[in-house]
Amino acid sequence: QLQLVESGGGLVQPGGSLRLSCAASGFTLGDYDIGWFRQAPEEREGVSCISSSSGMTTYADSVKGRFTISRDNAKNTVYLQMNSLKPEDTGVYYCAAGKGIRTVRTMCIINNLYRWGQGTQVTVSS
């Protein structure tokens, strides 16, 4: 079965950290560009993306300096390390695989989408 599975979400206090994982099954994640997206009330925002070929990373201005995206091709997994979390980081986080990355107002978009994950909830609250 071809799928992406996110994990690592939860409830954390402001200033805390979480590490999200996006694991692929049935296909090789290293062949695809990967993005992490946060569901906002009006749209799904591209938080961070990583290229399969160059390892180039992009970050939305709202998370730059606090979030780090990385990939472990041996584990077929992409991670999103989230530090110094703020209440406005709250939302459902999804990962997506595709071919090609572009940015709009610093938020990344994955072109030619292949798969979405089911999402993992992140809640930042005291």
C-alpha positions in Angstrom: 0.0 0.0 0.0 1.4 3.4 -1.0 1.1 5.8 1.8 2.6 8.5 4.0 2.1 8.3 7.7 2.7 11.3 10.1 3.4 10.9 13.8 4.9 12.9 16.6 2.1 15.4 17.2 0.7 16.2 20.6 0.1 18.9 23.2 3.0 21.0 24.2 3.4 24.2 26.2 4.6 27.4 24.5 8.4 27.3 24.1 8.4 23.6 23.9 9.5 21.2 21.2 8.1 18.4 19.1 9.6 16.3 16.3 7.2 15.2 13.6 7.9 12.2 11.4 6.7 11.4 7.9 7.2 7.8 7.0 6.6 6.3 3.6 5.5 2.8 2.8 5.3 1.2 -0.6 7.5 3.7 -2.3 10.9 5.4 -1.9 10.6 8.7 -0.2 14.1 9.8 -1.4 12.8 9.9 -5.0 10.4 12.8 -4.1 10.4 16.3 -2.9 8.7 16.5 0.5 6.7 19.2 2.2 5.2 19.8 5.6 1.9 21.7 5.6 -0.2 23.2 8.4 -3.9 23.4 8.1 -5.1 27.0 8.7 -8.7 28.1 8.7 -8.7 29.2 5.1 -5.8 27.2 3.5 -3.2 24.6 3.9 0.1 26.5 4.4 3.4 25.2 3.3 5.6 25.4 6.4 8.8 23.7 5.1 9.9 21.7 2.0 13.0 19.7 1.1 14.3 18.8 -2.3 15.1 15.1 -3.1 18.0 15.9 -5.4 19.8 18.9 -3.9 18.6 18.8 -0.3 17.6 22.4 -0.6 15.2 23.5 2.1 12.7 26.2 2.4 10.9 27.7 5.4 8.0 30.0 5.8 8.9 33.2 7.5 6.7 32.3 10.5 8.8 29.3 11.3 12.3 30.3 10.1 14.9 29.8 12.8 12.6 27.6 14.8 11.8 24.6 12.6 14.2 22.3 10.8 13.3 19.8 8.1 15.5 16.8 7.4 15.4 13.5 5.7 16.8 10.1 6.4 16.5 8.1 3.2 17.7 4.9 4.9 14.7 5.1 7.2 12.4 6.3 4.3 11.4 9.2 6.6 11.3 13.0 6.7 11.3 14.9 10.0 10.2 18.3 11.1 11.9 19.4 14.3 9.9 22.2 15.8 11.4 24.3 18.6 10.3 27.4 20.5 6.7 26.5 19.7 4.0 29.2 19.8 0.3 29.0 20.1 -0.1 30.1 16.5 1.8 26.9 15.4 -1.3 25.0 16.5 -2.9 22.9 13.7 -3.0 19.7 11.9 0.3 19.0 10.1 0.4 17.1 6.9 3.3 15.8 4.8 3.2 15.5 1.1 5.3 13.9 -1.6 5.7 15.2 -5.2 8.0 16.5 -7.9 9.0 20.1 -7.8 9.0 22.9 -5.2 8.0 26.5 -5.6 7.3 29.2 -3.1 4.6 31.8 -2.7 5.1 34.5 -0.1 7.8 32.2 1.5 5.3 29.3 1.8 6.3 26.3 -0.2 4.1 24.3 -2.6 4.8 20.8 -3.8 4.1 20.4 -7.5 2.8 17.2 -9.1 1.6 15.8 -5.9 1.9 12.1 -5.4 0.7 11.4 -1.9 -0.6 13.2 1.2 -0.5 11.8 4.7 -3.4 11.7 7.0 -2.1 14.5 9.3 -1.0 14.8 12.9 -2.4 17.3 15.4 -0.1 19.8 17.1 -1.5 21.9 19.9 0.6 24.5 21.6 -1.1 25.7 24.8 -0.5 26.4 28.4 
